[in-house]
Amino acid sequence: MSDLESLIAAELAEPVDPRVVATAAAIAAQHPGAAQAVLFYGSCLRESELEGRMLDFYLVVSDYRAAYSQRWLALANRLIPPNVFPFAYDGLVAKYAVLSEADFVRECGPDARSSSVFARFAQPARLVWLADEPARKTIVTAVSSAVTTLLNLTRAAMADGEEQGPLALWRKAFTYTYGAELRAERTSQPGAIIDADPARYRALAAAAGALAPRGNGSPDRADRRWRQIQRKGKWLSVARLAKASFTFSGGIDYLAWKINRHAGTDIEVKPWQRRWPLIGALILLPRLLARGEIR
């Protein structure tokens, strides 16, 4: 196991609230025979008060056909991953995204279709449910790959005159990835992620070898690649939003809640938007973009 994998394995194994572990087990039980691992991530990872918040989980499954009794859900998950579902257990409210092992490994690596998965798992996460030890090895290797993928892509785009320290590298990395999704968070959020635990990000950058001299590639070319990733990521965000109107009960209410929480807005969902969530979301989206409430 490499130094980076050792750091990631230790971080994934850190304890969490027992209610989170119980919720993860309940999520895995929704997909018997297919569930391989459940990861807990997001802002609730840093919170002690979980009531009134929405917990974020990723469920990794062996394959989509095994995970669902309805074939259309398996098809939707394969074509536009991940599927996202609401979940409630023991007084806690959560949502969980579903990826196959193969898709999780790919989306954490350099062949990822978008930056969303490797960006999330370059940040702290906990492995809170596990089918077996081979699954643990798969998760540790993939999450380690998320770190190296993000840092290598960003290191290649660093110009010679830019600050070259590890925290500057991470800040630029998350600035890129935040630009690749439709987000309601304020523009200071990428820096706040680093400031929450700078020692972690220094250690991961060193273990990943990201501080070695940059190669001979063009920073402009690497920056253009990020711009392509960002454009594709925006379109994928729209496609996932549209799909969620079918797979996520109450999805438009969740969207409004998240934007209100992060952007300080006061969006109210009308009854007709709940009856026709896809149309409601697609009408709401251009207005939010025009007003700068999501980017």
N, C-alpha and C positions, 0 to 999 in steps of 0.2 A: 504494500500500500504506500502510495506517495505521501509526501508531507501535506499536500493539499487535501488528498483524500482522508488523511488522518484528522485534519482540522474539521472537515465537513462531517465525517462520521461522528466526531465528538459533539459537534453542534446539533446535529439531527437527533442525537440521543439525549439531549438535555431535557429534564422533566418539565411537564406542563400541568396545569390544573386537572385533577382527575376527571372533572366533568367533560373536558375536551377529549380525553382518552375514551370515555364512555360514548361520547357522540360519534367519534371516529369509528368505533366498533359497530355502532348502530348503522352508520353509513355503509360500511363494508357488508353488513348483513343484508342490505338491500340488493346486493349483487352476488349472491352465494355462488361459489365455484369459480368466479371470475376475479374477485377482488384480490389484489396482490399487495397493495400498500396504500396508506392514507397519510397525506402530508398536511400539516397545519401551518398556515402562513398568514401574512398580512398584519394590519394594525393591531388586531386583538392579541397578537403574540406578545405585545408589550404592555397589555392591560391586565390589571388584577380584577376589575369589575367587568364581568362578561354579560350581565343582564342588560337588556336593551340595546345590545350591539349585535351585528351580524358576523358570525365567525366564518372564516374562509378555509376551505379544504380542497385538496386535489385527491381524487381517487384514481389510482393506477390499476388497470384491469389487464387480464391476460389477452383478451381480444374482445371486440365489440359484439360479435354474434353471441358469445358466451355471457356477456354482461346484460343483455336485454332480451325480454320475451317478445318485444315488438320490433320487427325488422326495420321499420322506418327510423326508429331511434338509432339503431346500429348504423344505418346508412348515413343519417345526418351527422353522427359523430365522426364517421370516417371522412366524409366530404368536407365538413367545416368543423374541425375539432377546436375546442372541446364542446361537449354538451354540458349545460349548467342546470342544476336543479336546486330548488329550495328544500330546506330540511329543518325540522324542529325536533328536539329531544330533551327531555328532563328540564323544561323551562328555558332552554337556550335555542336561539334561532341561528341558522347557518345556511350557507349555500355551498354546493360542492361541484367541481368540474371533473369531468371524466376523460381520461386519456388512456389508450392502450400502452403497454410497456414499450412497444416499438415506436409509437408516436412520441412518448415521453422522452425516450433516448434521443430520437432525432431532433425534437424541438429544443432540447438542451444543448445541442451541438452545432457545428458550423453549417450543417445542411438544413437548419431550421427554416420553415416556411415564413416565420415571422419572429420578432424578437420577444414576444410576450412571455413565453415560458422561460427562456434562459434569463430574461430580465428579472422575473419574479424569484427564480430560485438561485440567482446570484445574491439575493437578499436572504435574511435569516428564515429558516423553516425548521419544523420539527417532524420527525417520523413517528407518528402516534399510533399507528396500527400496522401490523406486518403479517403476511401470510407465512413466510418462512425465511430462512437465512439467505438463500440465493436471491430472493427479492430485495433484501437489504443491500447486497452487493450491487445489484443493478441500480438501485436508487442512489447510493453513495457515488458510484461512478458517473451517473448522469448529472447529478447536482454539481459535482466537481467540474464536469464538462461545461455546465452553464457558466461557471465563473471564468474559465479560460476562454470560452467563446466570446463572452462579452468584453473581457479585457483585451484580447487579441484584436478584435475588430476595432476597438477604440484606440488602442496603442498605435495601430497602423494609420489612424487619422490625425495623430498629434503632430502639429507643425513644430519645427525646430525651435521657434521662438516662444512656444507655450511653456507654461509651468509643467514640469515633468514628474512631480512627486506622486506618490500613490493615491493620495486623496484627490488631487487634481484629476488624475486619470479616472477615478471612480465617479467624480462629479460630472465629468464630460460624458462618461458612459451612460449615466442615468438621464442626463439631459437628452441624449440621443434617443433612449428607449421611451422616455415620456413623450417625445415627439412622434413616436410611432403608433400611438393609441389615442382614442378619443377619451380624454380625461377631464375631470372636473376639478382636480387639485390645483392649488395655486402654483405659480411658477417657481416658488422657493422650495417646493417639496423635494426635488432631487438632492439638493444640498442638505435638507433636513434628515434624509435617510442616512447620509454619511455622518452627520454630526451626532446622531443618536448613539453611534458606537464606532468612533474612528479607529480604535485599536483593532477591531475585527477586520476592517477593510485594509488596514496596513498589513496585517498578518496574511490575509488571503492574497493580496497582490504579490507579496514576497514569495509565498509558497507556490504561486502560479507562475513565477518567473516573468511577471509582466513588467518588471522594472529593468529588464535587459535592454541594451540599445536597440532602437527601432531599426528594421531592415531597410533595404534600399527602395522599397515601394514608395509611390507618390502619396503624400497625405491628401492631396486634392482628390485623387482617384478613390481613396478609402472614404473620404467624406461624401463623395457622390454615391458610393455604395450605401452609406447610411441613409442618404436622402431617398434612395430607392426603397430601402427597408421601411422607412417612415411612410412613404406613399402607399406601399402595399399594406402596411399595418393599419392605416386609417380605413382602407377599403375592407379589410378583413374584420375590423371592429364593427363596421356597418353591417356586414353579412352576419356576424355573430349576434348582433342586436336583433336583426330580423329573425334569425332562427330561434333566439331565446323567447320571442313572442309566442312560439308554439310549444317549446319544451319547458319554459320556466313559468309556472303559474304565478301571477302577480308580478311578472317581470317589469311592466311599465311602472308600477308603484315602487319597485326596488330602484329602478333607474332614477326616478324623481327624488327618492329619499337620499340616494348617494350624491346626486348633484347638489341638493339642498345642503347636505352635511358638509361637503367639501368646498363648495363655492359660495355658501352663504346666501343662496337664493331662496325663493318661496314658491316653488312650482307646485301647482295643485293639479292632480290628475282628474279629468272629467269622467263621468260615468260612461260616455260613449267610447272613450279611449280604452277603458277596461274591457268593453265588449269587443272592440276591434283594435287589439293592442299593436298589431303590425302597422296599421294605418296611423294610429295615434303616435307611435314612436317615430315613424318616418316624417310626420308633420312636425313633431316637436324638435327633431334633430336639427334641421336647418335654422330654426329660430335660435336655438342655443348656440350654434356655431356663429351666427351673425352677431349675437350679443356678447360673444367671447366668454360664455359661461362654461363651455367645454372647448377643448382645443385638439 
